[in-house]
Amino acid sequence: EQMRWVPELVFINCCHLGKTQSSKPKAYNRLAANLAVHFIRMGVKAVVAAGWAVDDHAALAFAESFYTHMLDGHTFGDAVRAAREAIWVRYPDVNTWGAYQCYGDPSYCLRSDGNAHHAAEGQPFHAPIELVAELQNLTESIRMASRKSSDNAGTVDDLQKNISRLNDRIPDNQKAVWHKRGDVASAYGLAWGEAGAYAEAIAWLERAIQAEKADLSVRAIEQYANFQVRHAGEQWQQLLATTGLTNTKQGIAHVEQRRQDMIARIEKAIGLLDFLCERGITIERFSLQGRAYKRLALLHDDPKARLAALTKMAEFYRHAYDADKDPNPYPFTNWSQAQAFITRGRSKRHAEQRLQLRNECHQMMEIVQKRADNEPNFWNSVAQP
């Protein structure tokens, strides 16, 4: 985090990461993974790290092949594959080919002159797990691109197109079969959702849930509820931006019907999140519930219903904030916004609550300011007042 510039590519090619004199066994693969994930969070696009001791000659061969392919314009994923194949063939008696853990965007290239080699265009998948892995990598790439800037619509659009291109690498006689698999449909759904295409995400996740072998994670179920909420909120904003709908009785009736439909969808998503929370409470689920009630408050036009939604929003975001050992500005900010609306009354109790809210806001501002000074990064910067 103290680096002046964040590189695009990091290659940690050493025999023992963090080797010490301690006699205790070291989980070097976990250390490699932790380092790689930290680099990715900082904004690095591609990371290679050795997970265990590597053979010197094989490591040299891997590096030579990897850099040759990268400098020749190949994608990160293709360069890694070629380097692993090279040392598998040349050094079959060592396991160095499998030591390198690779993270980031498989389509990342060092060159951007239009002459890059795109492995995805010519190499078909041989097994569904390959498609799932590519979709997971692409999902992470979309997440990182979205976090780096708020003005990255073009980048996200390109990544959305890449999701569709992956479908072309499935053998023609296997597409229908693979698309019926729960793991494949779930991976497509999470990728589309991360790119902000919520309708496609919901359709794919519903296909995963309905698969004969529903091979999907609990996180996929959480995100299914999240995407339902986001999609309803997005549709409501689009409806409000449409002119002319409320000028006639028919238009007013149409808007009201759409409003009730969206409210019903959000309430259904809340029910799913309640079901998950009954079986295990997490900070993420608290935050997702708070977000759902936030969208519900925007949709309600009845003051009592809106106040009730804001109260639940404040409740769940406060649960998320209190459950986190490290004070998190995200749930706090949402809680404070809801609390500000709830405590607008003139009663003595409301006045006391507003005073407490102001004091807690000042405390949070001091925390984020200190974090921004000690750990300067994007998220600590935007959390400042």
Order of alpha helices (4+ residues) and beta strands (2+ residues): beta-alpha-beta-alpha-alpha-beta-alpha-alpha-alpha-alpha-alpha-alpha-alpha-alpha-alpha-alpha-alpha-alpha
